[in-house]
Amino acid sequence: MTITELTFHNTIKLRVQAQIFLGRTLVSTCLANPGEVCTLPAEASQYDIFFKNGATGREIARKLNNEAKTLTLSQLNGRYIVT
């Protein structure tokens, strides 16, 4: 298994929980306040990442079959965007 680290940049005005999954298995998680950066071990070259509102647990964005090592969550015209 390949150990990969993902750097997550939270640029929105909410506390965000980022969760990495391999299939249905939760591999890692972090909680990032607005403007914070966190690093998550992914343990694979390809994984699914879900972003949730840190207060409510409601999913706000996701990126499936991801291979990126850096992701940024931003907001544009009321929509959440993962780049």
N, C-alpha and C positions, 0 to 999 in steps of 0.2 A: 504494500500500500504506500502511495506517495504522500508525504506530509507537505501540505501547501498552506500558506498563510494568506488570509484575505484581510486587506485593510479597508475598513468601512468609514466613510466620511459622512457625518450627519449634518447637513446644511439647512434642515427645516427647523421650524420653531417648536417642535414637539420632542419629548424624550422618546427614543425609538429603541425597541428590542429587535436585534438582528439574530436570526436563527439559521444555522446551516444544517441541512438534512442530506443524508445519503439514503435514498429510498424513503422508508418510513422511520429511519433511525435518526434521532437528534444527535448531532456530532458536537456542536458548540453553539454558544450563545453569548451575547454581550448586550449591555444596556448603555446607550450613548445619549447624553444630554445634547441640546442644541449646540452646534459648533464643535462638538467633540469628535475625536477619531478613536476607533478601537480596532484591535487586531484579533482575528478569530482563526484558530487552526481548522483547516478544512479536511485534512487526512485523505484527500483524493484530488485528482486533477479536474474532475467535473462533479458538480454538486448543485443542489437547489438552495436558494436563500430566500427567506421570508422576512419582511420588515413589518413590525406591529407597533401600534401606538402603545407606548410604555405604561400609560395610565389605564387604558381600557382593554388592552389585549387584542383589539380589532386589527385585522390585517389591512395594511395600507399599500403595500407593494410587494412584488416578488420577482425573482429572476430564476427561471428554471434552466437546467443543463448549463450552468454557468462555468466558465473557465477563467474568468478575469481574476486578477490578483488584487485589484483595487476597484471599489465601487463607491459611488457617491449617490446619496438620496437627496433630491432637490424637489422644489415645488414650482410649477409654472401654470398660471391661469387656473389655479385650484386643483390641479392634478399632480400626483406624486410621480416623479420620474427617476428611474435607476439608470445611471450611466457609468 
